[in-house]
Amino acid sequence: MIPQAEPGAGYRALRAEIDAAVARVLSSGWYVLGQEGRAFEAEFAAWLGLPHAIGCGNGTDAIALALRGLGVGAGRSVVTVSHTAVATVAAIGMAGATPLLVDIEPVHYTMDPDALRRVLEDPPPGLPPIGAVVVVHLYGQPADLDRIAPLCREHRVALIEDCAQAHGARLHGRRVGTFGDAATFSFYPTKNLGALGDGGAVAVADPQLAERIAALRQYGWHKHYISDEVGVNSRLDELQAAILRVKLTRLDSGNARRRAVAAAYTAAIDGSPLTAPRVRDDAEPVFHLYVARTAQRDAIQMRLRESGIGTGIHYPVPVHLQPAYAGRVATGPGGCPETEAASREILSLPLYPELTDEQVEAVCAALRGL
């Protein structure tokens, strides 16, 4: 069986370098907020093209820390999408803010700028004022920042880019994560830049915001043992930082491999019951996931499984319909019909840089046989 995701393959491909990095940390005697973490923060910020990156415990914490750093918490609403990992919405609640979920574009599966415009111009009654927008670059595809960023500026709300699935994606030649007030990243093992455990980061241009977020991730300390405000414990440990330093050097080549595999799938899908993902004009996606679409999902998923091809569904139930949130979270006018339609038809194919040419051809052969 060719799995849909295989995080262990990323370790095996770099085993000697990762083992050496881990041994270096273990022998150092310093395991939290040390030189490995500082080096990774500097290297990741330089790779992204921003002056500051602050490591933290995971991508969910990264969003919550970014919101708190920007002063968006209790008494404010935050607009995001329902078609995302639930972590995006959970983080808004962690910051004390109120989620407001809007619909997606049916082609790219990212935030619909028209849906955002409607809630910014005429917010649903009974909700706190809107303080921020968290735009999700889903599946490695950039959202429509050409329209979303000006709307945020016009309405004077903060823009946070959730880049958990888009490490290295570009729009107009510029990396996503550099358009808003803050960018957040997850380093969960299956991400394009994945640790061997949990990890996350917030990237910003403003040095004062960076300093505040760095304090918030460790009890609100600016001075050791003195909390100037209520913070949390969310630190990227030295082992994960060292591993990420190794894997960062291969990120761009890994993304290129992902694009090559995606191109092969798109060619194989032509003429099948599947619809290939569409790339936004002047965008360079990084295909964290290759998500096709079909009204025959169950049957196709079974046929692919019989051919030894693993698949996934990202995501089967929109956040606003999940038990923890149904009836408790607001949606924009008209609800989220495109989100609900997509959730019934999307299907993720195997995609990670370590797929061999033989495995890719096996997937393509199965796709051509549908």
N, C-alpha and C positions, 0 to 999 in steps of 0.2 A: 504493500500500500504506500502510495506517495502522499504524505500528510499535507494538509493545507498550510501548516506552519511547523517549523522544526528549529526551535531556539538552540538546541544542543549542537546543531551543525555549525553555528557561528562560533561556538567555543572550540570545536574540533579543528576548524580551519585555522585557528590562531592559538592552538593549545600551548606551544612553547613560549610564545610571547606573553600570553595571559598568565601562565604558571610562573614565569619569571617576575611579572608585575606583582602577583599575589605574594610570592616569597619575599620580595622587596618590602612590602608593607608589613608582613608578619614579623620580619626581623627588625623593623624600625622601632617597634615599641610604641608607635603613635597611630591610633586607629580611628579617630574622629576629628574633623576639622584641622587637618595637618597640611603638609606640603603637597601631597597628592591631590587633595581637594582643591587647593589654591591653584595648582598647575592646571588641573582640568578646567576649572572655571575660566582661567585666562585663555587656554587653548580653544575652548568651545566658543567663548565670546569672539575671539579673533576669527575663527572659522565662520561664525554667523555674520560678523560684520557689525557688532555692537560693542561698546566699551565695557559692559558689565554683564556677568552671568553669576547667579547665586544658586549653588547647589542646595537641594532639599531632599526630603525623604521619598517623594513620589510625585507623579504628575498631578494628582488630585490636590495635594498640598500646594503645589506650585500655583494653581489657579486661585486657591483660597488666599495664599500669601500675596499674590498680585493684587487681588481685590482689596485686601486689608491695607496693603501698602499705598494704594490709591485712595484710601478713605471711603471705600464702598462697602458698607456692611448693613447693620440694622437700620431700617428706615429708608432703604433704597431697593429698587428692583433692578434686576440684571437680565437683559435679553440674551437668549441663546436659542439653540435648536433642540427639538425633541429627537431628531435622528442623529444620535451620537452615543458614545459610551456613557453610561449613567454617571460616570465620574465627573463629567462636566457640570451636571446639574447638582450632584452631591456637593461639589466644591463651593457652589454659590450658597447653599445652605450652611456649610461650615463657616463661611465668612459672616453669617448672620443676615444675608440679603435674601430677597424674594425672587425666585426664578419666574421669568415670563418667556414662554416657549413659542417660537414662530416656525413657520413652515419652511420647506426647502425648495430649491429649484429641482424640477423633475429630471433634468439631464445630468447635472453635476453633483446632486445630493448635498450641496452646501446651502447655507443660509440664503433665502430669497430676499434680495434687497428691497423689493416692493413690500413684502410682508414686514420687514424692519421699518421701512419708511412709514407704514400705516400706524404702527404702535408708537413710533417716536412722535408723529404728528398728533395722534389722538390716542393716548394711553388708555387701556381698559380701566373703567372706574373701579375704585376701591383698592387699588394697588398703590404702594409707595412710589414716589417719583423715580424715574429711571436714572440710574447713576452710571451704568456701564453696559457695554455689549461684549459678549464673549463669542467671537466668530471661530468656528471650528473648520480647520483645513482637513477635511475628511478623506480617508483612504489614500492620502498622499497627494490629493488634488487641491490646489489653491482655491479659496473662496473668491467671490467677486469683490475684491478690495477696491477696485476702481469706483464702485458705487457705494460700498459700505463705509469706507473711511471718510469720504466727504459728508455722508449723512451724520456720522458721529461728531465730526467737527462742527457741522451746522447746528446740531442740537446740544452741543457742549457736554457730551457724555464720553467717558473713557472707552477706549478700544483695546481689548485684550485679545491676542491671537493665541488660540489653543492649537499648538503645533505638535501635539503628541503623536500624530500620524504623518507628519510632513517634514521631518528633518531633511533640509536641503532642497525642498521644492522651491521653485522660482516663479515669479510673475514679472513680466517685462525685464527679465534678467536679474531681478533683485530677490534675494532669499525671503521667503515668508518668515515672519517673526520680526521684521525690521520696519513694518508699516504702522504699527500701533503704539500705544503707550507702554505696553509690556507684552512679552511673549512667554508662553509656558510650554514646557517640554516634559514628556515622560520618557524614562529609560527602562521601562518594563522589558523583560527579555525578548519579546517578539517584535519590539519596535525596530525601525531602521537603524537607529543607534540604541542598542539594547545592552543593559547590564546583565549580570548573572544574579539578579535579585531586583529589588525595587530601587528606584532613584528618580530624581526629577530636577528641574532647574527653572528659574525665572531669568529672562534676559531683558535688560532695559538700557536706555541711553542716558537717563537722568541719574547723576551720581548720588543725589540726595535720596531718590527713590530706592536705588540700589542699597544704600546704607540702611534705610529703614527696613527693607525686606530682609536683609542679612541679620538685623537685630530681631525681627519678628520670628525668624526660624529658630532662634535660640532664646526663648523666654523673654524677649524684649530687651536683651542686654546690649547696651552700647559699651558699658564698662563691666568687666567680669564680675558675676554674682550680683549685679545691680540691675533690676528690671525697671526700665523707664516707662514701659507700657506692658500690657498683658500680651505675652507671646505664646509660642508653642515650641515643642521639641520636634523639629523636622530637619534632620541633617543628612547630607549625603556622606556615607562613611568612606573611609580611606580605601578599603578594598574595592568597592564599586567604582570609586573615582579612578583608581589605577587601571582597572579593567576597561573603563570607558576611554581612558587616554589611548590605550592600545587600539580599541575598536574605532575611535574617531579617525585614525589615520587611514582606515579602509572604507569610511562611510561613502565618500564620493564614488569610488569604484563599485561599491556594493549597490548604490543607487543606479549607476549606469547598467549594471547587470539586471536589476529589476526592470528597467525600461526595455531592455532587450527581450527579456522573457515576456513582458507584457505585449510587445509588438508581435511576437510569435503567436501568442494566444489570440490577439485581435485578427490576425490573418487566418487562423484556423477556425475561428467562430463564423467568419463570413459565410452566409448562406444557411447557418444553423438556426435553431429556435432561440438562441441566446443573442442578446444585444450587448455589444462591447461598450465599455466605459468611454465616454467622450471627453476629450481634453479641451479645456478652455483656450481661447485664442491667446497667443503670446504667453502661454504658461508651460512650465516644465515640471510635470509631476514626478513623484518618486515612488509611486505604486507601493505604498505600505501594504495595500491590499489590491488585488485585481477583482473588482466586483462587476460581474455581468448581471443581466436581468432577463427574466423569462416568466411568462404566465404558467409555464409547465415545470415549476421548480422542483416539486417533490419527485416527479417522474425522472427528470434529468439528474437530480442528485442521486437517485437510486441507480440509474444506468452508469453514472460515473463511478460510483462505489463498486459496482460489479466489475468495472474495468480497472479497479485498483487505484482510483483517484479520490483522495480525500477532499472534502469541501467544507465550508463554514457559512454561517449567516451572520452578517454584521450590519444591522442588529435586528433580531426577530420581533421584538416588541418595543415600540416607541416609548420613550420615558413617560410621556403623559398618560399612557395606558398601563403602566406597571403598577402593581398593587400599592407600593409605597407612595405613589404620586397621583394615581387616578383620583380625580375629584378634589385634589388638594393643591394642584399647581395650575396656574393660569396659562391660557394659550391666547394667541392673537385672534383677531376677528376672523371668523370662518374656520377656526381650528387648524388642524394640520393634515389635510386630506392627501397631499402629495407624500408626506412622510408615511402615512398609513398604507398608501398604495405601494410605495417602495418596499416597505418591510415585508410585504407578502411575496415579493418577486426577486429580491436580490440574492446572489449566490457568489461566494468568494472562492476562487480557484487557488491551487497551491502557488505560492510566490514567496521566495526568499533567495538571496544571492547564491547560496550554496547548491541550489538545484543543478544537477548535471545536465549536459546537453541531451543525454539519453532520457532522463526523466522529463525534460521539457517536451521532447518529441513524443514521449508516451502520452502526456497530457494532450498535446495537439492532435495526436491520432484519435484519441477518445472523443475530442471535441468535433473533429471532422466526421466522426461516425454517428453523431447525434441525429 
